[in-house]
Amino acid sequence: MNKYELALVVNAVIEDEARAAVLNNVKDMITKFGGQNLNVEDQGKKRLAYEIQKMNEGYYYFIQFDAETTVPAELESRLRIMDNVLRYLCIRRDEE
């Protein structure tokens, strides 16, 4: 198992319940594909460096998890088509 971190930027103009649903869907996907030891860090609402889909702000989340090497590709293929996800990036973290 490798350690990964997923950076997720969610639409800031949706309701809190919808934003929580997006986050729960992502966490469910990670566990469905075999991810373990989820740790979610909520960075809150921040201004984007540049406009994305006519929006200037987004909610930032960082999710650390342990998973097999196939999980990031599966996760990214699902995130690509999710509504309300503006940007995402999944990287492998170095051993600490």
Contacts in CASP RR format, 6 or more apart in sequence:
PFRMAT RR
TARGET T0000
AUTHOR 0000-0000-0000
METHOD contacts of the structure
MODEL  1
MNKYELALVVNAVIEDEARAAVLNNVKDMITKFGGQNLNVEDQGKKRLAY
EIQKMNEGYYYFIQFDAETTVPAELESRLRIMDNVLRYLCIRRDEE
1 36 0 8 1.000
1 66 0 8 1.000
1 67 0 8 1.000
1 68 0 8 1.000
2 66 0 8 1.000
2 67 0 8 1.000
2 68 0 8 1.000
2 69 0 8 1.000
2 92 0 8 1.000
3 64 0 8 1.000
3 65 0 8 1.000
3 66 0 8 1.000
3 92 0 8 1.000
3 93 0 8 1.000
3 95 0 8 1.000
4 64 0 8 1.000
4 65 0 8 1.000
4 66 0 8 1.000
4 67 0 8 1.000
4 71 0 8 1.000
4 72 0 8 1.000
4 90 0 8 1.000
4 91 0 8 1.000
4 92 0 8 1.000
4 93 0 8 1.000
5 62 0 8 1.000
5 63 0 8 1.000
5 64 0 8 1.000
5 65 0 8 1.000
5 90 0 8 1.000
5 91 0 8 1.000
5 93 0 8 1.000
6 26 0 8 1.000
6 30 0 8 1.000
6 61 0 8 1.000
6 62 0 8 1.000
6 63 0 8 1.000
6 64 0 8 1.000
6 65 0 8 1.000
6 75 0 8 1.000
6 88 0 8 1.000
6 89 0 8 1.000
6 90 0 8 1.000
7 60 0 8 1.000
7 61 0 8 1.000
7 62 0 8 1.000
7 87 0 8 1.000
7 88 0 8 1.000
7 89 0 8 1.000
7 90 0 8 1.000
7 91 0 8 1.000
8 23 0 8 1.000
8 26 0 8 1.000
8 60 0 8 1.000
8 61 0 8 1.000
8 62 0 8 1.000
8 63 0 8 1.000
8 79 0 8 1.000
8 85 0 8 1.000
8 87 0 8 1.000
8 88 0 8 1.000
9 48 0 8 1.000
9 52 0 8 1.000
9 58 0 8 1.000
9 59 0 8 1.000
9 60 0 8 1.000
9 61 0 8 1.000
9 85 0 8 1.000
9 86 0 8 1.000
9 87 0 8 1.000
9 88 0 8 1.000
10 19 0 8 1.000
10 22 0 8 1.000
10 23 0 8 1.000
10 58 0 8 1.000
10 59 0 8 1.000
10 60 0 8 1.000
10 61 0 8 1.000
10 84 0 8 1.000
10 85 0 8 1.000
10 86 0 8 1.000
11 19 0 8 1.000
11 55 0 8 1.000
11 58 0 8 1.000
11 59 0 8 1.000
11 84 0 8 1.000
11 85 0 8 1.000
11 86 0 8 1.000
12 45 0 8 1.000
12 55 0 8 1.000
12 57 0 8 1.000
12 58 0 8 1.000
12 59 0 8 1.000
13 55 0 8 1.000
14 84 0 8 1.000
18 84 0 8 1.000
19 59 0 8 1.000
19 84 0 8 1.000
22 82 0 8 1.000
22 84 0 8 1.000
22 85 0 8 1.000
23 40 0 8 1.000
23 61 0 8 1.000
25 82 0 8 1.000
26 63 0 8 1.000
26 75 0 8 1.000
26 79 0 8 1.000
26 82 0 8 1.000
27 38 0 8 1.000
27 40 0 8 1.000
27 63 0 8 1.000
29 74 0 8 1.000
29 75 0 8 1.000
29 78 0 8 1.000
30 38 0 8 1.000
30 63 0 8 1.000
30 65 0 8 1.000
30 67 0 8 1.000
30 71 0 8 1.000
30 75 0 8 1.000
31 38 0 8 1.000
33 67 0 8 1.000
33 70 0 8 1.000
33 71 0 8 1.000
33 74 0 8 1.000
33 75 0 8 1.000
34 67 0 8 1.000
34 68 0 8 1.000
34 71 0 8 1.000
35 65 0 8 1.000
35 66 0 8 1.000
35 67 0 8 1.000
35 68 0 8 1.000
35 71 0 8 1.000
36 65 0 8 1.000
36 66 0 8 1.000
36 67 0 8 1.000
37 64 0 8 1.000
37 65 0 8 1.000
37 66 0 8 1.000
38 63 0 8 1.000
38 64 0 8 1.000
38 65 0 8 1.000
39 63 0 8 1.000
39 64 0 8 1.000
39 65 0 8 1.000
40 61 0 8 1.000
40 62 0 8 1.000
40 63 0 8 1.000
41 61 0 8 1.000
41 62 0 8 1.000
41 63 0 8 1.000
41 64 0 8 1.000
42 59 0 8 1.000
42 60 0 8 1.000
42 61 0 8 1.000
43 59 0 8 1.000
43 60 0 8 1.000
43 61 0 8 1.000
43 62 0 8 1.000
44 59 0 8 1.000
44 60 0 8 1.000
44 61 0 8 1.000
45 57 0 8 1.000
45 58 0 8 1.000
45 59 0 8 1.000
45 60 0 8 1.000
46 57 0 8 1.000
46 58 0 8 1.000
46 59 0 8 1.000
46 60 0 8 1.000
47 56 0 8 1.000
47 57 0 8 1.000
48 55 0 8 1.000
48 56 0 8 1.000
48 57 0 8 1.000
48 58 0 8 1.000
48 86 0 8 1.000
52 86 0 8 1.000
52 87 0 8 1.000
53 86 0 8 1.000
55 86 0 8 1.000
58 86 0 8 1.000
64 93 0 8 1.000
72 90 0 8 1.000
72 92 0 8 1.000
75 90 0 8 1.000
76 88 0 8 1.000
76 90 0 8 1.000
79 85 0 8 1.000
79 88 0 8 1.000
END
